[in-house]
Amino acid sequence: MRSCRVASQKMEDLLFSVGGAERIVATLRCFRDRTAVKEVDRVEETMDAENPNEQKSKEGRLQSVLIDGLKNFLGMFHRPRGENDKGGGRRTLEDQNVYDAIMAAINTKELTTAKLGSMLSRELNISRRQMKRGRALREEMEDKDKKNWVRRCSTVPKNAIQVEHKAMLAEWLHSKDCCRIDNTDKNQAIVDLGICPQTGARMYDLHDRRELYYDDDEIIDVLTGRNRADKDKPNQPTPIWDDIKRATTTPSRPNGIKGSTKLIRQCKCACMKKMKASICSCSICERFKDALRRYHKYQVGWRHQAVEKRKQALIRSMEAGGMPGNEIIQHLNQNPDLVQCSLCSGECHPGSKYQTFSVSPSTCTSALLCGRVHIPPYDLPKLDINFRAIPGETDEFYMHPEACCYGTHVGFNTSAGTTQSYPKCGWDAAFKSMPMHERVVIEESTGEEVKHCIRACPDEYERDGKVIWMDFLKVARGAESTTNNDDDEDWNAGDGVKFQSEWLPVEGSVPQFFEHLLRSLEAYLPHHYEIKLSNRTDRLRERAFIIDPIARDDCPEVFKNVVSEVVDFASDIHAKRAHDTTCSFPETHKCEVHHLTYAPKFVTVDEMEADHKRTAKTLRKRGVDRVIRPENVVFYCFSKAKGSAAYNQQATANIISIIKTGRLPTGSKSEAFYEQKRILGGDLTSHPALQEGKLAEWENMEPFYPDVKRWYRSRDGCGAQYQGKGAFRGWQTMNQRHGIICEDRRKVTMHGKDIADGDGSAVSGMVRKSFMDDYGLGTRNLVRQLAFKFPAPKTERHTRYYGERGLYASTKYVF
């Protein structure tokens, strides 16, 4: 006897074999009108009429039992952890895997089609967003025919996990030297890690989306120091390349591998993509990279058209002279320079610097500027994976001279009693044999005539027609009701019209495009110099204040007892809750993130094995026997007040007091929580009593770091954060007010992504996970909710990393 499912499938196949939609509908009508079918309908109606209440009551009880059972089961994943439990209130990877599988099973597409998803969300007390996320992840896995997946943590994809040098390269690609977190795509990527050798299950991990700074060829340039403009003058490779070459050395390959784009593609992770311009992108870098990339693409067509034009002219002239056609072709093939430009002294011919400099930004700087020079004060001794110095090896620092990047590297000629300067590097010096083109334009802002002088090949500069490039343009975004004239350049003389910069296409002539390219180059070179110097300064600061105090026996005392702080204003935190009124706007809170790193110490793999056996086993495979684990305390400073210098100074004063004394400063109106307990100190008279059973008071909290002598602050430099006179004056008086040396460093704008940005994303996720919690309105209630629900970071994060990647894993939260 066939089952109902098989029988229904057979009926469906038979029904759809009769023809189109009209014939199917007609067949169904005829089927319902048949006598036997009507008899079955009457029997069913009779059975329902005999016992309607009992049938409905049984169905209702069954549904309620199933819903309650499922709600209790899902509640296991949300229960608050005890004081000694691991996880700090967050789900483990195994629990997350089960949770996503349940979401995929119950939140089906049919449920969404029937618009019953919100009802199920209310019944199970789960946010709609969590249900959609779990279903999306599991469906993507099941579409790949990999249903039995188990989550593991790794930065190395499946195709590189078994090979040592590929694993090293994959981890380097995930570092901040190659990529950054993608702020425009918050959905995590599923990374296949292969099959677990012990259980046979599919392993995977969820990575944040990342944007690569370079394409495959540019990655090889940065990694290996390849100089495509001049192969005889290679650049300085990255330190990881020496390790990769050492790992790939064989008797037949004594110098290791050479590197290729194929290797880069094999080691790329599924979470990576090429970076695109956005509102958070650096306008200087994006403008130059786009102009250089477009010029490199346009140049191929321009050169080809000019060569073909000259070639056809030569063929016509030779044919007019009576030369046979085959001899003409042979003559042109034997003399290729006849069809090339004759006005540039050969500097624009194939293979020249003029045709290769636009391959990539690094090739461009190497071709136009003087060679990189060694700067010994910025050198660092090389350390192995266990933070031991490698004898005789140094991480040397090379970069282009400052005068070259800023356009001040000039020479002087003296003739007839007059001295004139000339550039020694740059566009004009690199292409000095090319014709000079002059063009007079009228400046729109002043109405004055401006002469532009550019050296370029006539085959390109003197072309007719239009070209397109991208640029950041200010676009009007409507009138504001206020008449305040803010000190923002996006406001036009207080007329109420607001402007916003957008990445838009621009159409113009070839001379205009050349002017745009040169302006972009002039702005990019000093900007690139500052970025390189800033990134190296970060490395020096990290080595001096975090690694050397524990790794070096002869570390100077000035580098000890230092708190390294990274501060970032995380802007608005939107607290959307299930208990809010329908159609109401979510409550907005301001949050400032302070990530503090101090008191480094060594932790051996043997000590780690007691609580994390899998991590210890993985580290031993890598050859790791010890790691540095400094304390990393993240302070989340919430307020309703708008971000300002006063906001920052008050938050910093409170943090320094907690670090040194374990109490809030006298007179502070704030309240702070650590490990579900309120920190003593300050004026707490205006705060309501704590909810019993959730939060408590500290009786005698130990200071975090009472021996601190120096405070080193770093900030990303975006916008005008803490740039006013009040901010500078407040920071300069820190030494007198707190008795410690306070230093401040501002990174290059739009290039200051750091650990504080990740902490800002983390707190936004905490607020989203509190969607179903009715904690009340106001910033105070939000802080108390986060302090209760998220007392500590996830412990797994700061155990599985090794080397310098694990230095900033959070260990404590203070709200």
C-alpha positions in Angstrom: 0.0 0.0 0.0 1.4 3.4 -1.0 2.0 6.1 1.6 0.0 9.3 1.3 3.1 11.3 0.3 3.9 8.9 -2.5 0.3 8.8 -3.7 0.1 12.6 -3.7 3.3 12.8 -5.7 1.9 10.4 -8.3 -1.3 12.4 -8.5 0.7 15.6 -9.0 2.7 14.1 -11.8 -0.4 12.8 -13.5 -2.2 16.2 -13.1 0.6 18.2 -14.6 0.9 15.9 -17.6 -2.5 16.8 -19.0 -1.4 20.2 -20.4 -1.3 23.9 -19.5 -2.9 25.8 -16.6 -6.4 26.0 -18.1 -6.5 22.2 -18.7 -5.2 21.6 -15.1 -8.0 23.8 -13.6 -10.6 22.1 -15.8 -9.4 18.6 -14.8 -9.6 19.5 -11.1 -13.2 20.7 -11.5 -14.2 17.5 -13.3 -12.5 15.5 -10.6 -14.5 17.2 -7.8 -17.7 16.7 -9.7 -17.3 12.9 -9.8 -19.7 10.8 -7.7 -17.0 8.9 -5.7 -15.2 12.1 -4.7 -18.5 13.7 -3.6 -19.2 10.6 -1.5 -15.8 10.9 0.3 -16.5 14.6 1.0 -19.8 13.7 2.7 -18.2 11.0 4.8 -15.5 13.5 6.0 -18.1 16.1 6.9 -20.1 13.5 8.9 -17.0 12.5 10.9 -16.2 16.2 11.7 -19.8 16.9 12.7 -19.9 14.0 15.2 -16.9 15.2 17.2 -15.9 18.8 16.4 -15.0 20.0 19.8 -12.9 17.0 20.8 -11.0 17.3 17.5 -10.3 21.0 17.9 -9.3 20.7 21.5 -6.8 17.9 20.8 -5.3 20.0 18.0 -5.1 23.0 20.2 -3.5 21.1 23.1 -1.0 19.5 20.7 0.0 22.9 19.3 0.4 24.4 22.7 2.5 21.5 24.0 4.7 21.7 20.9 5.1 25.5 21.2 5.9 25.3 24.9 8.4 22.5 24.4 10.2 24.3 21.6 10.2 27.6 23.6 11.7 25.9 26.6 14.3 24.2 24.4 15.3 27.4 22.7 15.4 29.1 26.1 18.3 26.9 27.0 20.4 28.8 24.5 19.5 32.2 26.2 19.8 31.3 29.8 22.2 33.6 31.8 25.5 31.8 32.6 26.7 31.4 36.2 29.7 33.1 37.6 32.0 30.1 36.9 30.5 29.2 33.6 32.4 29.8 30.4 31.0 31.9 27.6 30.0 35.0 29.6 26.3 34.6 28.5 27.0 33.9 24.8 26.3 30.7 22.9 29.1 28.3 22.2 29.9 27.3 18.6 28.2 24.0 19.0 25.0 25.6 20.5 25.0 28.2 17.7 25.2 25.4 15.1 22.2 23.7 16.7 20.3 27.0 17.0 20.7 27.8 13.3 19.6 24.3 12.3 16.4 24.8 14.4 15.7 28.2 12.8 16.1 26.7 9.4 13.7 23.8 10.3 10.8 25.9 11.8 11.1 29.1 9.8 10.4 27.8 6.4 9.7 29.7 3.2 6.1 28.6 3.2 5.7 30.3 6.6 7.2 33.5 5.3 4.9 33.3 2.2 1.9 33.0 4.4 3.1 36.0 6.4 3.0 34.0 9.7 6.7 34.6 10.6 5.9 37.5 12.9 3.3 35.4 14.8 5.9 32.6 15.3 8.4 35.1 16.5 6.0 36.3 19.2 5.1 32.8 20.2 8.7 31.7 20.6 9.9 35.0 22.1 12.7 35.2 19.4 13.5 38.2 17.3 12.6 38.0 13.6 16.1 38.9 12.7 17.6 35.9 14.5 15.2 33.6 12.8 16.0 34.9 9.3 19.8 34.8 10.0 19.7 31.2 11.2 17.6 30.1 8.2 19.8 31.9 5.7 23.0 30.3 7.0 21.7 26.8 7.1 20.0 27.0 3.8 23.2 28.1 2.2 25.0 25.1 3.7 22.3 22.7 2.6 22.2 24.1 -0.9 25.8 23.0 -1.1 24.8 19.4 0.0 26.7 19.8 3.2 24.1 19.3 5.9 26.2 17.8 8.7 28.3 20.9 9.3 30.1 21.7 12.6 31.5 25.2 13.4 35.1 25.6 14.2 37.2 28.7 14.5 39.9 29.3 11.8 41.2 32.1 9.5 42.6 29.5 7.0 40.2 28.2 4.3 40.0 24.6 3.3 42.3 24.7 0.3 45.2 26.1 2.4 44.7 24.5 5.9 47.0 21.5 5.2 50.0 23.4 3.8 52.1 25.5 6.1 53.1 28.3 3.8 49.6 28.6 2.4 48.2 28.9 6.0 50.7 31.6 6.8 49.7 33.5 3.7 46.0 33.1 4.4 46.5 34.6 7.9 48.5 37.5 6.5 45.7 38.2 4.0 43.3 38.5 7.0 45.6 41.0 8.7 45.1 44.8 8.7 48.0 45.1 6.3 45.9 43.7 3.5 42.2 44.3 4.3 39.7 45.9 6.6 36.2 45.1 7.9 33.5 45.8 5.3 31.2 48.3 6.9 28.7 48.1 4.0 28.0 44.3 4.3 27.3 43.1 7.8 26.3 39.6 6.7 28.9 37.0 7.7 30.5 34.7 5.1 30.5 30.9 5.5 34.0 29.5 5.2 34.5 25.9 4.4 37.2 24.3 6.5 37.0 20.8 5.1 36.2 17.5 6.9 37.1 16.9 10.6 39.5 13.9 10.7 38.1 12.7 14.1 34.3 12.9 13.4 34.0 13.1 9.6 31.7 16.1 9.9 32.0 19.2 7.7 33.7 22.1 9.5 33.0 25.7 8.8 33.4 29.1 10.4 31.7 32.5 10.1 33.9 35.4 9.1 33.1 39.1 9.0 33.2 40.4 5.4 36.5 42.0 4.5 37.6 44.4 1.8 41.0 43.9 0.3 43.1 47.0 -0.3 44.8 45.5 -3.5 44.0 43.1 -6.4 46.0 39.9 -6.9 48.9 41.5 -8.7 49.2 44.3 -6.2 49.2 41.8 -3.3 52.2 40.1 -4.9 53.9 43.4 -5.3 53.4 44.2 -1.6 54.2 40.7 -0.4 57.3 40.0 -2.4 58.6 43.5 -3.1 58.2 43.1 -6.8 58.7 46.2 -8.9 57.0 45.9 -12.2 58.3 49.2 -13.4 62.0 48.3 -12.9 62.7 44.6 -12.2 66.4 45.5 -11.4 65.3 47.6 -8.4 63.0 45.4 -6.2 61.2 46.9 -3.2 61.4 45.7 0.4 59.2 42.6 0.9 57.0 42.1 3.9 58.4 40.1 6.9 56.0 37.2 6.4 57.5 36.6 2.9 60.8 35.5 4.5 59.0 33.0 6.6 57.1 31.7 3.6 60.3 31.3 1.6 62.0 29.5 4.5 59.0 27.1 4.8 59.2 26.3 1.1 62.9 25.7 0.8 63.9 22.3 -0.7 67.1 20.9 -2.3 65.8 21.7 -5.7 64.4 25.0 -4.6 67.0 26.5 -2.3 65.5 30.0 -2.3 61.9 29.0 -1.8 58.9 29.8 -4.0 58.7 32.9 -6.2 55.0 33.6 -5.6 52.2 34.1 -8.1 48.7 35.3 -8.4 47.6 31.6 -8.5 48.9 31.2 -5.0 47.0 34.3 -3.8 43.8 33.0 -5.3 44.3 29.6 -3.6 44.8 31.3 -0.2 42.0 33.8 -0.4 39.1 33.4 2.0 35.4 33.5 1.0 35.0 36.5 3.2 37.2 38.7 1.0 36.5 40.9 -1.9 38.1 43.9 -3.6 37.5 47.1 -1.8 35.1 49.6 -3.5 34.6 53.2 -2.9 32.0 54.2 -0.3 31.2 57.1 2.0 33.7 55.8 4.5 36.5 55.5 1.9 39.5 57.9 1.8 38.7 60.4 -0.9 42.4 61.0 -1.7 43.3 57.3 -2.2 40.1 56.4 -4.0 40.4 59.4 -6.4 44.0 58.5 -7.3 43.5 54.8 -7.6 40.5 55.3 -9.9 42.3 57.8 -12.1 45.4 55.6 -12.4 43.3 52.5 -13.1 41.3 54.2 -15.8 44.4 55.8 -17.4 46.0 52.4 -17.6 42.9 51.0 -19.3 42.5 54.0 -21.7 46.2 54.1 -22.6 46.0 50.7 -24.3 43.2 51.8 -26.7 44.8 55.2 -27.3 48.2 53.7 -28.2 46.6 51.1 -30.4 44.5 53.6 -32.3 47.6 55.9 -32.8 49.8 53.1 -34.0 47.1 51.8 -36.4 46.6 55.3 -37.8 50.3 55.8 -38.5 50.6 52.3 -39.9 47.8 52.9 -42.4 49.3 56.2 -43.4 52.7 54.5 -44.1 51.0 51.7 -46.1 49.3 54.2 -48.3 52.5 56.2 -48.9 54.5 53.0 -49.7 51.7 51.8 -52.0 51.8 55.1 -53.8 55.6 54.6 -54.2 54.9 51.2 -55.9 56.1 48.9 -53.1 54.3 45.5 -53.1 51.9 44.7 -50.2 53.9 41.7 -48.8 57.1 43.8 -48.8 55.3 46.6 -47.0 54.2 44.3 -44.2 57.6 42.7 -44.0 59.3 46.1 -43.8 57.0 47.3 -41.0 57.5 44.1 -39.0 61.3 44.5 -39.3 61.1 48.2 -38.3 58.4 48.5 -35.5 59.7 51.9 -34.4 58.3 53.4 -37.7 54.7 53.2 -36.4 55.6 54.5 -32.9 55.5 58.1 -31.7 58.5 60.1 -32.9 58.0 63.2 -30.7 58.8 61.7 -27.2 62.4 60.5 -27.9 61.3 56.9 -27.4 60.1 57.4 -23.8 56.5 56.3 -24.8 57.5 53.2 -26.7 56.3 49.7 -25.6 58.1 48.5 -22.4 59.1 52.0 -21.4 58.4 53.5 -18.0 55.7 55.7 -19.4 53.6 52.6 -20.3 54.3 50.6 -17.2 54.1 53.0 -14.3 50.3 53.0 -14.2 50.0 49.2 -13.5 49.5 49.8 -9.7 49.9 52.5 -7.1 53.1 50.9 -5.8 54.5 50.7 -9.3 53.6 54.3 -9.9 55.4 55.6 -6.8 58.5 53.4 -7.6 58.6 54.7 -11.2 58.1 58.4 -10.4 60.0 58.9 -7.2 63.6 58.3 -6.1 64.4 54.9 -4.7 63.3 53.9 -1.2 65.9 54.7 1.5 66.6 52.8 4.7 65.5 54.6 7.9 67.4 52.9 10.8 65.5 54.5 13.7 62.4 52.7 12.6 64.0 49.2 12.4 62.7 46.4 14.7 64.5 43.2 15.7 62.8 40.2 14.2 60.9 37.9 16.5 59.8 34.3 15.9 56.4 33.0 16.6 57.2 32.6 20.3 58.4 36.2 20.7 62.1 35.2 20.8 64.6 37.4 18.9 66.0 35.8 15.8 69.8 36.4 15.9 71.2 38.5 13.2 67.8 39.4 11.6 66.2 42.8 11.5 62.9 44.0 10.2 64.3 47.0 8.3 62.1 49.9 7.3 62.3 51.5 3.8 60.3 54.3 2.3 60.6 57.0 -0.3 62.3 60.2 1.1 60.0 62.9 2.5 61.2 65.5 0.0 60.3 63.3 -2.9 56.7 62.6 -1.6 56.1 66.3 -0.9 57.5 67.5 -4.2 60.4 69.5 -2.7 63.3 67.3 -4.0 64.8 69.8 -6.4 68.2 70.7 -7.9 69.6 74.1 -9.0 71.1 75.2 -12.3 73.1 78.4 -12.5 73.5 80.1 -15.9 74.1 83.7 -16.9 74.1 84.8 -13.3 70.6 83.3 -12.5 69.8 80.3 -10.5 66.8 78.1 -11.4 65.4 75.1 -9.7 64.3 71.9 -11.4 62.6 68.8 -10.0 64.8 65.7 -9.4 61.8 63.3 -9.2 58.1 63.3 -10.0 56.1 63.4 -13.2 58.1 66.2 -14.9 61.5 64.6 -14.0 60.5 61.1 -15.0 59.1 62.2 -18.4 61.3 65.3 -19.1 61.8 64.3 -22.8 58.2 64.5 -23.6 56.6 67.5 -25.2 55.1 70.2 -22.9 51.4 70.9 -23.4 49.9 74.2 -22.3 46.2 74.8 -21.6 44.5 77.9 -20.3 41.3 77.4 -18.3 39.1 79.8 -16.3 38.8 79.0 -12.6 35.1 78.9 -11.7 35.5 80.2 -8.1 37.6 83.3 -9.0 37.0 83.7 -12.7 40.7 84.1 -13.4 42.6 82.4 -16.2 44.9 79.5 -15.0 47.6 77.9 -17.2 48.2 74.2 -16.9 51.5 72.8 -18.2 51.6 69.0 -18.6 54.2 66.7 -20.1 52.5 63.9 -22.0 52.6 61.9 -25.2 50.8 63.8 -28.0 49.1 60.5 -29.1 47.2 60.7 -25.8 46.9 64.3 -24.8 45.9 65.7 -28.2 43.0 63.3 -28.7 39.5 64.4 -29.4 36.4 63.0 -27.7 35.3 62.5 -24.1 36.4 60.2 -21.3 34.7 59.3 -18.0 36.3 59.1 -14.6 34.9 59.0 -11.0 35.3 61.7 -8.4 33.8 62.8 -5.1 31.3 65.6 -5.9 29.2 67.6 -3.5 25.5 67.2 -4.2 22.7 69.3 -2.6 20.5 67.2 -0.4 17.6 69.6 0.3 17.0 72.5 2.6 17.1 72.3 6.4 14.5 74.0 8.6 17.2 75.4 10.8 19.0 78.6 10.1 22.1 77.8 12.2 25.4 78.4 10.4 27.5 75.5 11.5 31.3 75.5 11.0 31.0 72.7 8.5 32.2 73.1 4.9 29.2 71.1 3.7 27.0 74.1 4.7 26.9 76.9 2.3 27.0 80.3 4.1 24.0 79.5 6.4 21.5 79.3 3.6 20.0 76.1 4.9 21.1 74.0 1.9 23.1 70.9 2.9 25.6 69.3 0.7 26.9 65.7 0.7 30.0 64.2 -1.0 29.1 61.3 -3.3 31.2 59.1 -5.6 29.8 60.0 -9.0 31.0 59.8 -12.7 32.5 62.8 -14.4 32.7 63.3 -18.2 35.3 65.5 -19.8 38.0 65.9 -22.4 41.4 64.1 -22.4 43.3 67.2 -21.2 40.8 67.5 -18.3 41.4 63.9 -17.4 45.2 64.4 -17.4 44.8 67.4 -15.1 42.6 65.3 -12.8 45.2 62.5 -12.8 48.1 64.8 -11.9 46.1 66.6 -9.2 45.2 63.2 -7.7 48.9 62.2 -7.9 50.1 65.3 -6.2 47.6 64.8 -3.3 48.3 61.1 -3.0 52.1 61.1 -2.7 52.3 63.1 0.6 49.2 61.3 1.9 50.8 57.9 1.1 54.0 59.0 3.0 51.9 59.8 6.1 50.1 56.5 6.0 53.3 54.5 5.8 54.8 56.4 8.6 51.7 56.1 10.8 51.4 52.4 10.3 55.1 51.9 11.2 54.5 54.1 14.3 51.8 51.7 15.4 54.2 48.8 15.0 56.8 50.6 17.1 54.3 51.5 19.8 53.0 47.9 19.9 56.5 46.5 20.3 57.6 49.1 22.9 54.6 49.1 25.2 53.1 45.6 24.9 55.8 43.1 23.7 59.2 44.4 24.9 58.2 44.8 28.6 57.8 41.0 28.9 59.9 39.7 26.0 63.1 41.7 26.6 65.2 41.5 29.8 66.8 44.9 29.0 63.6 46.8 28.2 63.9 50.4 29.3 61.9 51.5 32.3 60.1 54.2 30.3 58.3 51.4 28.3 57.0 49.7 31.4 53.8 50.4 33.3 52.1 51.9 30.3 48.4 51.7 29.4 47.9 51.8 25.6 44.5 53.2 24.8 42.6 53.2 21.5 39.5 55.4 21.6 36.7 55.7 19.0 33.4 57.5 19.1 31.0 54.7 18.0 28.3 57.3 17.1 24.7 56.4 17.5 23.5 53.1 19.1 19.9 52.4 18.0 18.1 50.3 20.7 15.2 48.7 18.9 13.1 46.5 21.2 10.1 44.2 20.8 8.2 46.1 23.5 8.4 49.5 21.7 5.2 51.0 20.5 4.2 50.1 16.9 5.7 52.5 14.3 7.8 54.3 16.9 11.4 55.3 16.3 14.1 53.3 18.2 15.7 55.1 21.0 19.2 56.5 20.2 22.2 56.5 22.6 25.7 57.9 22.1 28.6 55.6 22.9 32.3 56.1 23.1 34.6 53.1 23.1 37.9 53.0 25.0 40.0 49.8 24.5 42.8 49.6 27.1 45.8 47.2 26.8 48.3 46.8 29.6 50.2 44.3 31.9 51.4 41.8 29.3 52.3 38.3 30.5 53.4 35.0 29.0 51.0 32.1 29.0 52.5 28.7 28.0 50.6 26.2 25.9 50.8 23.7 28.8 48.9 26.2 31.0 46.3 26.7 28.3 45.8 23.0 27.8 43.9 22.5 31.1 40.9 24.5 29.9 41.4 24.5 26.1 42.8 21.2 24.9 41.8 21.7 21.2 43.5 25.2 21.1 46.7 23.8 22.7 46.8 21.0 20.2 46.5 23.4 17.3 49.1 25.7 18.7 51.6 22.9 19.1 51.1 21.9 15.5 52.2 25.5 14.6 55.3 25.2 16.7 54.0 27.6 19.4 55.0 27.0 23.0 54.0 30.4 24.5 51.8 33.4 23.8 51.6 36.9 25.1 48.3 37.7 26.8 48.0 41.3 28.0 44.9 42.5 29.8 42.4 44.1 27.4 39.6 46.1 29.1 36.9 47.6 27.0 35.1 50.6 28.5 31.7 51.4 26.9 30.8 55.0 27.8 27.1 55.7 27.1 25.3 59.0 27.3 22.5 60.9 25.8 24.8 63.9 25.3 26.2 64.5 21.9 29.9 63.6 21.4 32.2 66.5 22.3 35.5 67.3 24.0 33.7 67.5 27.4 32.1 64.1 26.8 35.5 62.6 26.0 37.4 64.3 28.9 34.8 63.2 31.5 34.8 59.6 30.2 38.6 59.6 30.2 38.8 61.0 33.8 36.4 58.3 35.0 38.4 55.5 33.3 41.7 56.7 34.7 40.2 56.8 38.2 38.8 53.2 37.9 42.2 51.9 36.5 44.3 53.5 39.3 42.0 53.3 42.3 39.1 51.0 41.4 36.6 53.8 42.1 34.8 56.5 40.2 36.2 60.0 40.9 34.5 62.0 43.7 31.6 64.0 42.4 31.1 62.0 39.2 27.4 61.6 38.3 28.1 58.5 36.3 27.7 54.8 37.3 29.9 52.0 36.1 29.5 48.2 36.1 32.0 45.4 36.1 31.2 41.7 36.3 27.5 42.5 37.1 28.4 44.7 40.0 28.4 48.5 40.3 31.7 50.2 40.9 31.9 52.3 44.0 32.6 56.1 44.1 31.0 59.1 42.6 27.6 60.6 43.4 25.0 57.9 43.2 22.1 59.8 44.8 20.4 60.5 41.5 20.4 56.9 40.4 17.6 54.5 41.4 18.3 51.3 43.3 19.6 48.3 41.5 17.2 45.5 40.6 17.6 42.7 43.1 18.8 39.4 41.6 20.5 41.0 38.6 23.1 43.6 39.7 24.9 44.1 43.0 27.4 46.5 44.5 31.1 46.0 44.8 32.2 46.0 48.4 36.0 46.4 47.8 37.0 46.2 44.1 40.7 45.9 43.4 42.2 48.5 41.0 42.8 47.3 37.5 46.4 48.7 37.2 47.4 50.9 40.1 51.1 50.9 38.9 50.3 52.9 35.7 52.8 55.7 35.0 52.1 56.5 31.4 48.9 56.8 29.3 49.3 56.5 25.5 46.1 57.3 23.5 45.5 56.7 19.8 42.5 57.8 17.8 41.4 57.3 14.2 41.3 61.0 13.3 38.0 60.8 11.4 36.0 64.0 11.1 36.7 66.6 13.7 36.7 64.4 16.8 38.5 66.0 19.7 40.3 68.6 17.5 39.1 71.7 19.2 41.0 73.9 21.6 39.0 72.5 24.6 40.1 69.0 23.7 43.8 69.9 23.4 43.8 71.9 26.6 42.0 69.2 28.5 44.5 66.5 27.4 47.5 68.7 28.1 46.4 69.1 31.7 46.0 65.4 32.3 49.4 65.0 33.8 48.7 67.5 36.5 45.2 66.2 37.2 46.0 62.5 37.3 49.7 62.3 38.1 50.6 60.2 35.0 52.2 61.1 31.7 49.5 61.4 29.0 50.3 61.3 25.3 47.9 61.6 22.4 48.3 60.5 18.7 45.9 61.1 15.9 46.1 58.7 12.9 45.7 59.6 9.3 42.0 60.4 8.5 40.1 57.4 6.9 43.1 55.1 7.7 42.6 54.6 11.4 40.7 51.4 11.5 41.7 49.6 14.7 40.4 47.3 17.5 38.0 50.0 18.8 36.0 49.7 15.6 35.5 46.1 16.3 34.4 46.8 19.8 31.9 49.3 18.5 30.4 46.7 16.3 30.3 44.3 19.2 28.3 46.6 21.4 25.8 47.2 18.6 25.4 43.4 18.4 24.8 43.3 22.2 22.0 45.8 21.8 20.4 43.8 19.0 20.6 40.6 21.1 18.6 42.4 23.8 15.7 42.9 21.4 13.3 40.8 23.3 14.3 42.1 26.8 11.9 44.6 28.4 14.6 46.7 30.2 12.8 50.1 30.0 13.6 53.4 28.3 16.6 55.5 28.9 20.4 55.2 28.6 20.7 54.1 32.3 18.4 51.1 31.8 20.3 50.1 28.6 23.7 50.2 30.4 22.3 48.1 33.3 20.8 45.6 30.8 24.1 45.2 29.0 26.1 44.9 32.3 23.8 42.1 33.4 23.5 40.2 30.1 27.1 40.6 28.9 29.4 40.6 31.9 32.5 39.4 30.1 33.7 38.7 26.5 33.7 35.3 25.0 36.7 33.4 26.4 37.4 31.4 23.2 38.5 34.5 21.2 41.6 35.2 23.2 42.8 31.6 23.4 43.1 30.4 19.8 45.2 33.3 18.5 49.0 33.2 18.6 51.8 35.7 17.7 50.9 39.3 17.5 47.3 38.6 16.4 46.2 37.8 20.0 47.5 40.9 21.6 44.2 42.8 21.6 41.6 40.1 22.4 39.2 41.5 24.9 39.3 40.1 28.4 37.0 42.4 30.4 34.0 44.7 29.8 33.1 47.8 31.8 29.8 49.6 31.1 
